[in-house]
């Protein structure tokens, strides 16, 4: 017979082994449980993204119908601009909003392409942006406009603090873009554009994939955004006059830009030809915002479409987040 002491040691060894096995089993089960949960979340996220991509196809068809309905102008007929449409889906819901992406000041219009130099400053665009900043009550408008130009132009000529040396001297150094903005949020990296300044101007600016002067559609521009017309005319058209002109828009929209400028209130201060041609009666760029909730998992996306011709629509950009 074994001594009692050996029996006790054997029992302790068995109990220790059981405890270790139990801990290992719990850890394995936790890994399996979390792995299953991660796989389930990944499947849900993937399915939600496919629903969002499906929303893009719906938006593409809707924009195409708008373009074909009248190839020469885009109006508010059908109450489509900015309206949120909600759809039930299996295990969730989806909200989609299509809007005119040109009812804003195009920040990329501060530069223009040139054969000798990829991107150089455009004086009219700079003055229009400075006027917009002034109308919004932002501080040193000239400096902010200059900083943005130096961020986007392709040369290194300008105030050192607004060029690469100024940004390289920051605690976290980086360089200027040397080209147009990819999105408006990039503006937060430009010197002088504080979070407060960004919040003030964000509702009125955009970064379209073109350096054309802001192609604003007067047939869809809301009267409460009339200060954009004041900025484009560098103050020649007072905001109150611009608001009244937009409020008097015909139900079917203006047939052409000349008809808009022929209104009696606008005849007193006719804009220069370059600004007159800047306005549009047809929208070329459309924005899409999609929010999908699938299996309690929320997914958001934003997209930009271009409709250069009647019925022709192409996807320009897609982001798996809402526009900031």
C-alpha positions in Angstrom: 0.0 0.0 0.0 1.0 3.5 -0.8 1.6 5.8 2.1 -1.3 8.3 2.8 1.1 11.2 1.9 1.6 9.8 -1.6 -2.2 9.4 -2.1 -2.7 13.1 -1.1 0.0 14.3 -3.6 -1.5 12.3 -6.4 -4.9 13.7 -5.6 -3.5 17.3 -5.7 -1.8 16.6 -9.0 -5.1 15.3 -10.5 -7.0 18.3 -9.2 -4.3 20.7 -10.5 -4.5 19.0 -14.0 -8.3 19.3 -13.9 -8.1 23.0 -13.0 -5.6 23.7 -15.8 -7.7 21.8 -18.4 -10.7 23.7 -17.2 -8.9 27.1 -17.7 -7.7 26.0 -21.1 -11.2 24.9 -22.1 -12.7 28.2 -21.0 -10.1 30.1 -23.0 -10.7 28.0 -26.1 -14.5 28.4 -25.8 -14.0 32.2 -25.4 -11.8 32.3 -28.5 -14.4 30.3 -30.4 -17.2 32.5 -29.2 -15.4 35.7 -30.1 -14.3 34.2 -33.4 -17.9 33.4 -34.2 -19.0 36.9 -33.2 -16.3 38.5 -35.3 -17.2 36.3 -38.3 -20.9 37.2 -37.8 -20.0 40.9 -37.6 -17.9 40.7 -40.7 -20.7 39.0 -42.6 -23.2 41.6 -41.4 -20.8 44.5 -42.4 -20.2 42.9 -45.8 -24.0 42.5 -46.4 -24.6 46.1 -45.2 -22.0 47.4 -47.7 -23.6 45.5 -50.5 -26.9 47.2 -49.6 -25.1 50.5 -49.7 -23.7 49.7 -53.2 -27.2 48.7 -54.2 -28.3 52.2 -53.1 -25.7 53.6 -55.5 -27.3 51.8 -58.4 -30.7 53.2 -57.4 -29.2 56.7 -57.2 -27.5 56.2 -60.6 -30.8 55.3 -62.2 -32.6 58.3 -60.5 -29.9 60.7 -61.7 -30.1 59.3 -65.2 -33.9 59.8 -65.2 -33.4 63.4 -64.1 -30.9 64.0 -66.9 -33.1 62.4 -69.6 -36.2 64.2 -68.4 -34.7 67.5 -69.5 -31.2 67.3 -71.0 -30.6 71.0 -70.7 -31.7 71.8 -67.2 -32.1 70.3 -63.8 -34.9 71.5 -61.6 -36.5 70.7 -58.2 -39.4 69.0 -59.9 -40.2 65.9 -57.9 -38.9 67.2 -54.6 -35.7 65.1 -55.0 -33.0 67.4 -53.8 -31.9 66.5 -50.2 -35.0 64.4 -49.6 -34.4 61.3 -47.4 -35.9 58.1 -48.7 -36.2 55.1 -46.3 -36.4 51.5 -47.3 -37.1 48.4 -45.2 -34.6 45.6 -45.8 -34.3 42.1 -44.3 -33.1 42.5 -40.7 -32.8 46.3 -40.9 -33.5 49.5 -42.8 -31.8 51.8 -45.2 -31.9 55.6 -45.6 -30.8 57.3 -48.9 -30.4 60.9 -49.8 -29.5 62.3 -53.2 -28.7 66.0 -53.5 -27.2 68.5 -55.9 -23.5 68.6 -55.1 -23.0 72.0 -56.8 -24.9 74.2 -54.4 -21.6 75.2 -52.8 -18.4 77.0 -53.4 -15.8 74.8 -55.1 -12.6 75.2 -53.1 -10.6 73.8 -56.0 -11.5 76.8 -58.1 -8.7 78.8 -56.4 -6.3 77.1 -58.8 -6.3 76.3 -62.5 -4.3 74.0 -64.7 -1.7 75.5 -67.0 0.6 74.0 -69.6 3.7 75.4 -68.1 2.8 74.7 -64.5 0.3 71.9 -63.3 -1.6 74.1 -60.9 -1.4 77.9 -60.4 -3.5 80.4 -58.6 -6.7 81.8 -60.2 -7.2 85.3 -59.0 -11.0 85.4 -59.5 -11.4 82.2 -57.5 -9.3 83.6 -54.7 -11.3 86.8 -54.5 -14.6 84.9 -54.5 -13.4 82.7 -51.7 -12.2 85.7 -49.7 -15.5 87.4 -50.2 -17.3 84.2 -49.0 -15.2 84.1 -45.8 -16.0 87.8 -45.2 -19.7 87.2 -45.6 -19.5 84.3 -43.1 -17.7 86.5 -40.6 -14.5 84.6 -40.6 -11.3 86.5 -39.5 -8.3 87.3 -41.7 -9.9 86.4 -45.0 -7.0 87.4 -47.2 -4.5 85.2 -45.2 -6.8 82.2 -45.2 -7.4 82.4 -48.9 -3.7 82.8 -49.6 -2.9 79.8 -47.3 -5.3 77.6 -49.3 -3.9 78.8 -52.6 -0.3 78.0 -51.5 -1.5 74.6 -50.2 -2.8 73.7 -53.7 -0.6 75.4 -56.2 2.3 73.5 -57.6 5.2 75.9 -57.0 7.1 76.8 -53.8 6.7 80.6 -54.3 4.9 82.3 -51.5 5.1 83.0 -47.7 7.4 80.4 -46.2 4.8 79.6 -43.4 2.3 78.7 -46.1 4.6 76.5 -48.1 6.4 73.2 -47.3 9.0 74.8 -44.9 6.3 76.2 -42.7 4.5 72.8 -42.4 7.8 70.9 -42.0 8.6 73.0 -38.9 5.4 71.9 -37.1 5.6 69.4 -34.2 4.1 66.8 -36.6 5.7 67.8 -39.9 4.0 67.3 -43.3 3.9 68.8 -46.7 1.4 70.8 -48.8 -0.7 68.9 -51.3 0.5 70.7 -54.5 -2.8 70.0 -56.1 -6.6 70.2 -55.7 -8.3 69.0 -52.5 -9.5 65.4 -52.5 -12.3 66.3 -50.0 -13.3 69.2 -47.9 -11.9 67.7 -44.6 -8.4 68.2 -46.0 -9.0 71.9 -45.3 -8.3 71.2 -41.7 -4.7 70.5 -42.4 -4.2 74.0 -44.0 -2.7 76.6 -41.7 -5.2 79.0 -40.1 -8.3 76.8 -40.7 -9.1 76.1 -37.0 -12.0 73.8 -36.0 -14.2 76.9 -35.4 -13.4 78.3 -38.8 -14.0 74.9 -40.5 -17.3 74.5 -38.7 -18.5 77.9 -40.0 -17.6 77.5 -43.6 -18.2 73.8 -44.0 -21.9 74.0 -45.0 -21.0 76.4 -47.9 -18.0 74.8 -49.5 -17.2 71.6 -51.4 -14.2 70.0 -53.2 -15.5 69.0 -56.7 -13.2 67.0 -58.9 -12.6 69.9 -61.2 -10.9 73.3 -60.9 -13.7 75.1 -62.8 -15.1 78.1 -61.2 -18.0 77.0 -58.9 -20.6 75.7 -61.3 -23.7 76.5 -59.2 -27.1 75.5 -60.5 -29.5 78.4 -59.9 -32.5 76.1 -60.6 -31.7 74.1 -57.4 -29.9 76.6 -55.2 -32.0 77.3 -52.0 -32.7 81.0 -51.3 -31.1 80.6 -47.8 -27.8 80.0 -49.6 -28.0 83.2 -51.6 -24.8 84.5 -50.1 -23.0 82.2 -52.5 -24.2 84.3 -55.4 -23.0 87.4 -53.5 -19.6 85.8 -53.1 -19.3 84.9 -56.8 -20.1 88.5 -57.8 -17.7 89.7 -55.2 -20.5 91.6 -53.4 -21.9 93.3 -56.6 -25.2 91.4 -56.0 -26.3 92.0 -52.4 -27.4 88.9 -50.5 -30.9 90.3 -50.0 -31.3 90.8 -53.8 -29.9 87.4 -54.6 -32.3 85.8 -52.0 -35.3 87.6 -53.5 -34.2 86.5 -57.0 -34.0 82.9 -56.0 -37.3 83.0 -54.1 -38.9 84.2 -57.4 -37.7 81.1 -59.3 -40.4 79.7 -61.7 -41.8 76.3 -60.8 -40.1 74.8 -63.9 -36.9 76.7 -63.3 -35.2 79.2 -65.5 -34.6 78.0 -69.1 -31.1 79.6 -69.2 -28.8 81.8 -67.2 -29.5 84.9 -69.3 -33.1 84.8 -68.1 -32.0 84.7 -64.5 -29.8 87.7 -64.9 -32.5 89.6 -66.8 -34.6 90.0 -63.6 -35.1 93.6 -62.8 -33.5 93.4 -59.4 -30.3 92.0 -60.9 -30.0 94.4 -63.8 -28.7 97.2 -61.5 -25.4 95.3 -61.0 -24.7 93.1 -63.9 -21.8 90.7 -63.3 -18.7 90.3 -65.4 -19.0 87.8 -68.3 -16.8 85.2 -66.5 -19.1 85.2 -63.5 -22.2 85.2 -65.6 -21.1 82.1 -67.4 -20.2 80.5 -64.1 -23.8 79.8 -63.2 -25.6 76.8 -64.6 -29.2 75.6 -65.1 -28.2 72.0 -65.3 -26.5 70.0 -62.5 -23.4 68.0 -63.4 -22.4 66.6 -59.9 -24.7 64.8 -57.5 -24.0 63.6 -54.0 -25.4 60.5 -52.3 -25.5 59.7 -48.6 -26.5 56.2 -47.5 -27.0 54.8 -44.0 -27.7 51.1 -43.6 -28.6 49.3 -40.4 -28.3 45.5 -40.9 -28.5 43.1 -38.0 -28.1 46.0 -35.6 -24.8 47.0 -37.3 -24.8 50.5 -38.8 -22.9 51.3 -42.0 -22.6 54.8 -43.6 -21.3 55.7 -47.0 -21.1 58.8 -49.3 -20.6 58.9 -53.0 -20.2 61.5 -55.8 -21.7 61.1 -59.3 -21.0 63.0 -62.4 -23.6 63.3 -65.2 -21.7 65.0 -68.0 -24.5 64.2 -70.6 -28.1 63.3 -70.7 -28.5 59.8 -69.3 -24.8 59.3 -68.8 -23.8 58.9 -65.1 -20.5 57.7 -63.6 -19.3 57.2 -60.1 -16.5 59.7 -59.2 -15.8 58.9 -55.6 -17.0 56.6 -52.8 -16.2 56.8 -49.1 -17.3 54.4 -46.3 -18.2 57.3 -44.1 -20.5 60.3 -44.3 -19.1 63.5 -45.8 -17.5 65.5 -42.9 
